Amino acid sequence: MNMPKSALDKDLQRVSGLETATNDLSRSLAAPGLALVFLVLAMLWASHIVTDGPGSYLVIIAAVIAGYMALNVGANDVANNMGPAVGANALTMLGALVIAAIFEAAGALLAGGDVVNTLARDLVTAETHMDDMTFVLVMMSALLASALWLNIATYVGAPVSTTHAVVGGIVGAAIAAAGFHVVAWANIATIASSWVISPVLGGMFAALFLILIQLSITGRVDKVAAARRWVPIFIAVTAATFTLYLATKGLSRIWKPAPWLTWTLAISIGVLAWILSMPLIRKQSLTIENRTKHVASLFRIPLIVAAALMSFAHGANDVSNAVGPLAAIVDRLQPSEHGLEVGIPFWVMFIGASGIALGLALFGPRLIRTVGAQITKLNEIRAFCVALSAAVTVLAASAFGLPVSSTHIAIGGIFGVGFLREYWQRRAMDTVAVPRHARHVHPDMLNATPELALTRARKQDRRRLVRRQHVLGIAAAWVVTVPATATLSAVVYAIMNLFMH
């Protein structure tokens, strides 16, 4: 028999509901609160370090904006490195956040160096001359606009290129300051071409690696025996590739070996990885079954290592997107030697490195889930193909002088393995007269013709393997990034210029 609730029970239920709502609100405000504390600390540190002089207050303001940009770089861009590993369940979300934060910060602090390599010089014609105040306002506008756009993109769950955001910001502010003629449009066209080149190359290489693994391991009758032979070879190729990648990209600011030395080192490390991995793979294979799911687990450690190295290289290369404009402002307004390349002071670099790590920890999980689980289903093998594709694509594009974006490459790799699996599944279904999923057919399809049932089943498979809405949404975000940040930056510049004058 149900007893009616007493007034005390109802009061306790209200209190419990209030406590739950309070806890949820506290959790939702914790991340923005910690981010705000970081920005205040960045302002205080800049105030302590920046020497008094004309425009010193602008350097302090720019330091806060750079910290905000670094938070957004960590929240959006880093997901491309760790998303596949998390989606494949090779890493937990906490493990991915810890590894990425450590390697991103280490890459930024140990190997990050040049700045505006200069973005401003490449995007603005050489004949353009800006006075110090105009230059500073252009850099601040570009930094704030790109940070705001990344914040919006992260909120809606769209991984975008931070480099393209900064490019759009500089272009928009430069146009607002001096007109359309100051922009080097040929370089802008080259950057725009990467919207197509990057994902296509990333998808092609990822699909190629998946085909190779299918032919050599997962498509064999004795998968375990094939894995003992071929997994060490794939590990060796990965080790050699990432050695080349780090030597030519990730560590290029502190170490630039001759080509012969780079190749010698890459081959040596690849051979060493092959020798060391053979007994380890053999030992692991003794406890697994002759199934693709079990064989895929042999790729888990190589995948984690690849993701960590990608994070290191990303921190080294892309920290300049967060603090490059700040370093350019410091170089203009603080006593220093001017040159074609602007060096990043350590305090500026530290704001970028710590901001990226903190932004990843506070706001990164959402994009990591999007990249790793909401585009297509990944396992260790598919995620490994995506990671290896990213390194190979960057190396291949550099060799041929093609512009690429690491963000677009990683997402393109995920699409590549997803669409390849769709092709394989459609081809398998075409070889049978009865739909393979007939036992799972929806009741509405029971009275349909076999042809219609097969067509509907194929459509269901395609929706499950690659989600089309993410293809369109992410592609739209890529195309819109440069014009959106350019427009936003022009508006920010106009407002700043109005207040400064």
Salt bridges, closest charged atoms under 4 A:
ASP11 OD1 - ARG14 NH1 2.74
ASP24 OD1 - ARG27 NH2 2.34
ASP77 OD2 - HIS314 NE2 2.74
GLU104 OE1 - HIS314 ND1 2.90
ASP114 OD2 - ARG253 NE 3.32
ASP122 OD1 - ARG121 NE 3.86
ASP132 OD1 - ARG332 NH1 2.94
GLU289 OE1 - ARG291 NH1 3.47
ASP318 OD2 - HIS314 NE2 3.24
ASP331 OD2 - HIS338 ND1 3.14
GLU380 OE2 - ARG300 NH2 2.56
GLU422 OE1 - ARG426 NH1 3.75
GLU422 OE2 - ARG468 NH1 2.54
ASP430 OD1 - ARG458 NH2 2.08
ASP444 OD2 - HIS442 ND1 3.42
ASP461 OD1 - HIS437 NE2 3.46
ASP461 OD1 - ARG464 NH2 2.84
